[in-house]
Amino acid sequence: MKETRKSTRRLTLAFAAALVVILAVGTIVLTGCGGETASEPEVIINPITGEEMPDGLPARPVQVSIPNAPDGAVPQSNISYADIIYEIPVEGQLTRLQAIFYSQFPDKVGPCRSVRYYFVDIAREYRAFHVGYGWGKKAHNYMKESGIPHINGMQDTDLFYRVEDKAAPNDAYIDWSSIESYDGYNDEQTLRAWKFRDDEWQAERDEAQTTIDELSDSDDPEDIDAVEEAKEILAKHDKASSIHVHSNVAASNTSSCTYDEEKGVYTRAWFGEPYKDKETGEVLEFSNILVQYVHSDPMIDEDTGLDDPKGRIEIDFNSRGDALLFTNGEVIKGTWSKKNPDARTIFKDENGRQFRFTPGKTWVYVIDQNMNLTYE
């Protein structure tokens, strides 16, 4: 009887897996009386957001280096279009954004600011075309060595223009038309996708619940192991409705994200005010808030061997550390690791399972030892 029950469960799982594969591929063949067949087009899923793209995706993402300092940089233009935005520490306990556009591109974006060399590792991971205005020697050399196609105001000045309602150095903008026609943008790239709370995820959870319902009273070691694994899949997580981030220098950076349960998104505030897109007037909203804990060190000047005179820092993204995922009102604790600059950063929970993101946009807080994050 036990073997029959296990066989039935395996057949159920196999059927569910096969159904998910069919839905993911999106090809259903219908045979009529005359033997003719018709097939639906393949469903294209954005690997960054997990959302369907009826019109497909462009050749590759575009990553733009955008200032985030309280000196006239904010509000920025059209960052609400980005699929994922990294907020990364730079010198002076300030942060800079790396906004990655893939599902849609605005007519223009800005302000554009200089590149730190560790931003290049983000571009390598996403196979992104990079846009920035300015770079230090180390960042410039690393960009060239990595082979990342890029536009930078230090060598492509004519592609940028200055807006009148912002002061230098936060006034450099670029139009989308300048990016899409640039050499290297149209080189087709393939991205490794995040894991999402999708049909496959729901099928796994349904199967886990069935396992618990059917086998909880069994004393068979295999059944006990199966139930424990199922409980890990269905594990409850702590709730968190607000996230607060500030640097050790209070005037440098302070922000928060608050979960809107009705809309199912996190809204962002900056210095207590709604964080809005300059062009659209929209408050930025995200389905996920991802936290990546890192350690920063003073950058060493390649010429002198001393600390960088401008106080710039180093961050190793090809390492490992702690991580948090805020999604659907929950907080999931875990870790991150990245084996080499071109690899995908892998985020896993405390049970060793990859984070499952809610489909939609994501804000990534990169938090070093000079920043503090709390939630409640």
URLIN-V303594 format. One record per pair of residues at least 6 apart in sequence whose ideal C-beta (glycine too) atoms are under 7 Angstrom apart, sorted by sequence separation. I is the first residue (numbers start at 1). J is the second residue. If there is no record, write none. Layout:
BEGIN
I/J
I/J
END
This chain:
BEGIN
31/37
67/73
68/74
79/85
89/95
90/96
179/185
218/224
247/253
269/275
276/282
348/354
349/355
367/373
30/37
45/52
46/53
88/95
123/130
143/150
153/160
246/253
259/266
260/267
268/275
276/283
277/284
300/307
301/308
324/331
325/332
338/345
347/354
348/355
29/37
30/38
44/52
45/53
87/95
88/96
135/143
151/159
163/171
215/223
246/254
258/266
275/283
300/308
301/309
324/332
346/354
347/355
365/373
43/52
44/53
162/171
257/266
258/267
274/283
275/284
298/307
299/308
324/333
325/334
336/345
337/346
29/39
66/76
87/97
88/98
162/172
163/173
245/255
257/267
298/308
336/346
28/39
46/57
86/97
215/226
216/227
257/268
323/334
336/347
27/39
28/40
44/56
85/97
86/98
160/172
161/173
215/227
244/256
323/335
27/40
44/57
66/79
160/173
243/256
255/268
256/269
299/312
322/335
323/336
334/347
335/348
26/40
85/99
160/174
242/256
243/257
255/269
299/313
321/335
334/348
26/41
27/42
159/174
211/226
212/227
255/270
298/313
299/314
320/335
321/336
334/349
26/42
84/100
211/227
242/258
267/283
268/284
297/313
320/336
333/349
334/350
25/42
26/43
82/99
83/100
96/113
115/132
135/152
241/258
242/259
254/271
296/313
297/314
320/337
332/349
333/350
79/97
82/100
83/101
114/132
130/148
212/230
241/259
267/285
296/314
68/87
82/101
83/102
112/131
113/132
114/133
120/139
131/150
133/152
134/153
135/154
153/172
159/178
211/230
212/231
266/285
296/315
319/338
79/99
81/101
83/103
112/132
113/133
114/134
115/135
129/149
130/150
131/151
132/152
133/153
134/154
265/285
266/286
318/338
98/119
112/133
113/134
114/135
117/138
129/150
265/286
294/315
317/338
334/355
117/139
120/142
124/146
208/230
265/287
318/340
325/347
81/104
116/139
120/143
266/289
318/341
332/355
81/105
98/122
115/139
124/148
323/347
69/94
81/106
117/142
123/148
208/233
209/234
90/116
100/126
120/146
208/234
68/95
133/160
294/321
68/96
78/106
100/128
115/143
120/148
151/179
205/233
293/321
67/96
68/97
204/233
205/234
292/321
293/322
66/96
78/108
293/323
325/355
327/357
328/358
65/96
66/97
77/108
78/109
88/119
151/182
292/323
327/358
77/109
257/289
291/323
65/98
66/99
77/110
291/324
49/83
76/110
149/183
48/83
63/98
64/99
76/111
149/184
290/325
48/84
86/122
149/185
46/83
63/100
288/325
289/326
73/111
288/326
61/100
62/101
133/172
288/327
61/101
287/327
61/102
112/153
62/105
131/174
67/111
292/336
331/375
57/102
64/109
66/111
66/112
67/113
243/289
65/112
66/113
64/112
65/113
112/160
131/179
65/114
53/103
65/115
129/179
48/100
51/103
315/368
48/102
49/103
65/119
111/166
129/184
46/102
113/169
129/185
46/103
63/122
111/170
63/123
111/171
112/172
266/326
111/172
112/173
110/172
111/173
112/174
127/189
63/126
110/173
109/173
110/174
127/191
264/328
61/126
63/128
108/173
109/174
126/191
62/128
65/131
108/174
60/127
61/128
62/129
63/130
64/131
65/132
108/175
60/128
107/175
108/176
261/329
60/129
62/131
107/176
288/357
106/176
259/329
288/358
105/176
287/358
287/359
288/360
290/362
292/364
294/366
296/368
287/360
294/367
295/368
296/369
286/360
287/361
288/362
289/363
290/364
291/365
292/366
293/367
294/368
295/369
296/370
286/361
287/362
286/362
289/365
291/367
286/363
291/373
243/326
240/326
241/329
239/329
240/330
239/330
240/331
238/330
237/330
238/331
72/166
237/331
72/167
237/332
268/363
77/173
73/170
72/170
67/170
257/363
62/179
232/351
245/365
248/370
247/370
247/371
60/185
59/185
245/371
246/372
59/186
60/187
59/187
245/373
59/188
60/189
59/189
243/373
244/374
243/375
242/375
242/376
240/375
240/376
47/191
50/194
47/192
47/193
48/194
50/196
47/194
50/198
192/344
93/247
93/248
201/356
93/249
94/252
95/253
93/252
94/253
195/354
197/356
92/252
93/253
195/355
196/356
197/357
195/356
196/357
197/358
195/357
194/357
196/359
138/302
137/302
23/199
136/312
20/199
20/200
20/203
16/203
16/207
13/207
12/207
74/270
116/312
118/314
121/317
80/277
118/315
121/318
12/210
79/277
78/277
118/317
80/280
9/210
70/271
75/276
77/278
78/279
9/211
75/277
76/278
77/279
80/282
75/278
80/284
9/214
89/296
5/214
124/341
2/220
124/342
91/310
92/311
125/344
91/311
121/341
125/345
91/312
91/313
90/313
89/313
84/361
87/364
89/366
93/370
83/361
84/362
85/363
86/364
87/365
88/366
85/364
87/366
89/368
84/364
86/366
89/370
89/371
50/357
51/359
50/359
51/360
49/359
49/360
49/361
END
